[in-house]
Amino acid sequence: MPKGFYFSAHKSEKGCLFDAKIKLPEGHDFDEKRLIYFSVDLNGTSYIFDIGYIMPEDSIDKPTMFVNDGGDTNGENINFDIFEITRPE
């Protein structure tokens, strides 16, 4: 980025934004090591946008995906940053 001052803002919501259930095969106990999280980095902050689980018949490349039944939020937050780039990349 060129030298100069920059402004950044992002809004986040507080509460439960992801609510899902998954049915495991009979005889299969839940194993948190089989959870797969899909995330994106936005302005230096990671956000999870999807979750899967590797069932016994799944591969790591094709997990069973959770279906988000939604959730609710009970508040919002807004963050603002002003920063200076003193040396160009």
MARBA-3410 file (N, C-alpha, C, O; in Angstrom, 1 decimal):
89
0.8,-1.2,0.0,0.0,0.0,0.0,0.9,1.2,0.0,2.0,1.2,0.6 ~ 0.5,2.3,-0.6,1.2,3.5,-0.6,1.2,4.2,0.8,0.4,3.9,1.6 ~ 2.2,5.0,1.0,2.3,5.8,2.2,1.1,6.6,2.4,0.5,7.1,1.4 ~ 0.7,6.8,3.6,-0.5,7.7,3.9,-1.3,7.2,5.1,-0.9,6.2,5.7 ~ -2.4,7.9,5.4,-3.3,7.5,6.4,-4.5,6.7,5.9,-4.9,7.0,4.8
-4.9,5.7,6.6,-6.0,4.9,6.2,-7.0,4.7,7.3,-6.7,4.8,8.5 ~ -8.3,4.5,6.9,-9.4,4.3,7.8,-10.0,2.9,7.5,-10.2,2.6,6.3 ~ -10.2,2.2,8.6,-10.8,0.9,8.4,-12.0,0.8,9.4,-11.9,1.3,10.6 ~ -13.1,0.1,9.0,-14.2,-0.1,9.9,-14.8,-1.4,9.7,-14.9,-1.9,8.5 ~ -15.3,-2.1,10.7,-16.1,-3.3,10.5,-17.1,-3.4,11.7,-16.9,-2.9,12.8
-18.2,-4.0,11.3,-19.3,-4.2,12.2,-19.4,-5.7,12.6,-19.3,-6.5,11.7 ~ -19.6,-5.9,13.8,-19.8,-7.3,14.2,-21.0,-7.4,15.1,-21.4,-6.5,15.8 ~ -21.6,-8.6,15.1,-22.8,-8.8,15.9,-22.5,-9.8,17.0,-21.6,-10.7,16.9 ~ -23.1,-9.6,18.1,-22.9,-10.5,19.3,-24.1,-11.4,19.4,-25.2,-11.1,19.1 ~ -23.8,-12.6,19.8,-24.8,-13.6,19.9,-24.5,-14.9,19.3,-23.3,-15.2,19.0
-25.5,-15.7,19.0,-25.3,-17.0,18.3,-25.7,-16.9,16.9,-26.8,-16.7,16.6 ~ -24.7,-16.9,16.0,-24.9,-16.8,14.6,-24.9,-18.1,13.8,-25.3,-18.2,12.7 ~ -24.6,-19.2,14.5,-24.5,-20.5,13.9,-25.1,-21.5,14.9,-24.6,-21.7,16.0 ~ -26.2,-22.2,14.5,-26.8,-23.1,15.4,-27.1,-24.3,14.5,-27.9,-24.2,13.6 ~ -26.5,-25.5,14.8,-26.7,-26.7,13.9,-26.7,-27.9,14.8,-26.1,-28.0,15.9
-27.3,-29.0,14.2,-27.3,-30.3,14.8,-26.8,-31.2,13.7,-27.0,-31.0,12.5 ~ -26.1,-32.3,14.1,-25.6,-33.3,13.2,-25.9,-34.7,13.8,-25.6,-34.8,15.0 ~ -26.4,-35.6,13.0,-26.7,-36.9,13.5,-25.5,-37.8,13.2,-25.1,-38.0,12.0 ~ -24.9,-38.4,14.2,-23.8,-39.3,14.0,-24.3,-40.7,13.7,-25.3,-41.1,14.2 ~ -23.5,-41.5,13.0,-23.9,-42.9,12.7,-24.0,-43.7,14.0,-23.2,-43.4,15.0
-24.8,-44.7,14.1,-24.9,-45.5,15.3,-23.6,-46.1,15.6,-22.9,-46.6,14.7 ~ -23.2,-46.1,16.9,-21.9,-46.6,17.3,-20.7,-45.7,17.1,-19.6,-46.1,17.5 ~ -21.0,-44.5,16.6,-19.9,-43.5,16.4,-20.0,-42.5,17.4,-21.0,-41.7,17.5 ~ -18.9,-42.3,18.2,-18.9,-41.3,19.2,-18.4,-40.0,18.6,-17.5,-40.0,17.7 ~ -18.9,-38.9,19.1,-18.4,-37.6,18.6,-16.9,-37.4,18.9,-16.4,-37.7,20.0
-16.2,-36.9,18.0,-14.7,-36.7,18.1,-14.4,-35.3,17.6,-14.5,-35.0,16.3 ~ -14.1,-34.4,18.5,-13.8,-33.0,18.0,-12.7,-32.8,17.0,-12.6,-31.8,16.3 ~ -11.8,-33.8,16.9,-10.8,-33.8,15.9,-11.3,-33.9,14.5,-10.6,-33.7,13.5 ~ -12.5,-34.4,14.4,-13.1,-34.6,13.1,-13.9,-33.3,12.6,-14.4,-33.3,11.4 ~ -13.9,-32.3,13.4,-14.5,-31.0,13.0,-13.6,-30.3,12.0,-12.4,-30.3,12.1
-14.2,-29.7,10.9,-13.5,-28.9,9.9,-14.1,-27.5,9.9,-15.3,-27.4,9.8 ~ -13.3,-26.5,10.1,-13.7,-25.1,10.1,-13.3,-24.5,8.9,-12.1,-24.6,8.4 ~ -14.2,-23.7,8.2,-13.9,-22.9,7.0,-13.9,-21.5,7.5,-14.9,-21.0,8.0 ~ -12.8,-20.8,7.2,-12.7,-19.4,7.7,-12.1,-18.5,6.6,-11.6,-19.0,5.6 ~ -12.3,-17.2,6.8,-11.7,-16.2,5.9,-11.1,-15.1,6.7,-11.6,-14.8,7.8
-10.0,-14.6,6.2,-9.3,-13.5,6.9,-9.7,-12.2,6.3,-9.5,-11.9,5.1 ~ -10.3,-11.3,7.1,-10.7,-10.0,6.7,-10.0,-9.0,7.6,-10.3,-8.8,8.8 ~ -9.2,-8.3,6.9,-8.4,-7.2,7.6,-7.7,-7.7,8.9,-7.7,-7.0,9.9 ~ -7.1,-8.9,8.8,-6.4,-9.4,9.9,-7.2,-10.1,11.0,-6.6,-10.6,12.0 ~ -8.5,-10.3,10.8,-9.3,-11.0,11.7,-9.9,-12.2,11.0,-10.5,-12.1,9.9
-9.8,-13.4,11.6,-10.4,-14.6,11.0,-11.8,-14.8,11.4,-12.2,-14.6,12.6 ~ -12.7,-15.1,10.4,-14.1,-15.4,10.7,-14.5,-16.7,10.2,-14.2,-17.1,9.0 ~ -15.1,-17.6,11.0,-15.6,-18.9,10.6,-16.9,-18.7,9.8,-17.8,-18.0,10.3 ~ -17.0,-19.2,8.6,-18.2,-19.1,7.9,-18.9,-20.4,7.6,-20.1,-20.4,7.1 ~ -18.3,-21.6,7.9,-18.9,-22.8,7.7,-18.2,-23.9,8.5,-17.0,-23.7,8.9
-18.9,-25.0,8.9,-18.4,-26.0,9.7,-18.8,-27.4,9.1,-20.0,-27.5,8.7 ~ -17.9,-28.3,9.1,-18.2,-29.7,8.7,-17.7,-30.7,9.7,-17.0,-30.3,10.6 ~ -18.0,-32.0,9.4,-17.6,-33.0,10.3,-17.2,-34.2,9.4,-18.0,-34.6,8.5 ~ -16.1,-34.8,9.7,-15.6,-36.0,8.9,-16.3,-37.2,9.4,-15.8,-37.8,10.5 ~ -17.3,-37.7,8.8,-18.0,-38.9,9.2,-17.1,-40.1,8.8,-16.1,-39.9,8.0
-17.3,-41.3,9.3,-16.5,-42.5,9.0,-16.3,-42.7,7.5,-15.3,-43.2,7.0 ~ -17.4,-42.4,6.7,-17.3,-42.7,5.3,-16.8,-41.5,4.5,-16.7,-41.5,3.3 ~ -16.6,-40.3,5.1,-16.1,-39.1,4.5,-14.6,-39.0,4.3,-13.9,-39.8,5.0 ~ -14.2,-38.1,3.5,-12.7,-37.8,3.4,-12.5,-36.4,4.0,-13.5,-35.7,4.1 ~ -11.3,-36.0,4.2,-11.0,-34.7,4.8,-11.4,-33.6,3.7,-11.7,-32.5,4.1
-11.4,-34.0,2.4,-11.7,-33.1,1.4,-13.2,-32.9,1.2,-13.7,-31.9,0.6 ~ -14.0,-33.9,1.7,-15.4,-33.9,1.5,-16.1,-34.3,2.8,-16.7,-35.4,2.9 ~ -16.1,-33.4,3.8,-16.8,-33.7,5.1,-18.3,-33.5,4.9,-18.7,-32.9,3.9 ~ -19.0,-34.0,5.9,-20.5,-33.7,5.9,-20.6,-32.3,6.5,-20.1,-32.0,7.6 ~ -21.3,-31.5,5.8,-21.4,-30.1,6.2,-22.6,-29.9,7.2,-23.7,-30.5,7.0
-22.4,-29.1,8.2,-23.5,-28.7,9.1,-24.5,-27.8,8.4,-24.1,-27.0,7.5 ~ -25.8,-27.9,8.7,-26.8,-27.0,8.1,-27.1,-26.0,9.2,-27.5,-26.3,10.3 ~ -26.8,-24.7,8.9,-27.0,-23.7,9.9,-28.5,-23.4,10.0,-29.1,-22.9,9.1 ~ -29.0,-23.6,11.2,-30.4,-23.3,11.4,-30.6,-21.9,11.8,-31.7,-21.4,12.2 ~ -29.5,-21.1,11.8,-29.6,-19.7,12.1,-29.3,-19.5,13.6,-28.6,-20.3,14.2
-29.7,-18.4,14.1,-29.4,-18.0,15.4,-30.0,-16.6,15.6,-30.8,-16.2,14.8 ~ -29.5,-16.0,16.7,-30.0,-14.6,16.9,-28.9,-13.8,17.5,-27.9,-14.3,18.0 ~ -29.0,-12.5,17.4,-28.0,-11.6,18.0,-28.7,-10.7,19.0,-29.9,-10.4,18.8 ~ -27.9,-10.4,19.9,-28.5,-9.5,21.0,-27.8,-8.2,21.1,-27.9,-7.5,22.1 ~ -27.0,-7.9,20.1,-26.2,-6.6,20.2,-25.3,-6.5,19.0,-25.1,-7.4,18.3
-24.8,-5.3,18.8,-23.9,-5.1,17.7,-22.7,-4.3,18.2,-22.7,-3.6,19.3 ~ -21.6,-4.4,17.5,-20.4,-3.7,17.8,-19.8,-3.1,16.5,-19.8,-3.8,15.5 ~ -19.2,-1.9,16.6,-18.6,-1.3,15.5,-17.2,-0.9,15.9,-17.0,-0.3,16.9 ~ -16.2,-1.3,15.1,-14.8,-1.0,15.4,-14.3,-0.1,14.2,-14.5,-0.4,13.1 ~ -13.6,0.9,14.6,-12.9,1.9,13.7,-11.5,1.9,14.0,-11.0,1.9,15.1
-10.7,2.0,12.9,-9.2,2.1,13.1,-8.7,3.1,12.1,-9.2,3.2,10.9 ~ -7.8,4.0,12.5,-7.1,4.9,11.7,-5.6,4.5,11.8,-5.1,4.5,12.9 ~ -4.9,4.3,10.7,-3.5,3.9,10.8,-2.8,4.6,9.7,-3.3,5.0,8.7 ~ -1.4,4.6,9.9,-0.6,5.3,8.9,0.4,4.3,8.4,1.0,3.5,9.1 ~ 0.6,4.3,7.1,1.7,3.5,6.4,2.8,4.5,6.2,2.7,5.5,5.5
4.0,4.2,6.8,5.1,5.1,6.7,6.1,4.6,5.6,6.9,5.4,5.1 ~ 6.0,3.3,5.3,6.9,2.8,4.2,6.0,2.0,3.3,5.3,1.1,3.7 ~ 6.1,2.2,2.0,5.4,1.4,1.0,5.9,0.0,1.0,7.1,-0.2,1.2 ~ 5.0,-1.0,0.7,5.5,-2.4,0.6,6.3,-2.6,-0.6,6.7,-3.7,-0.9
END
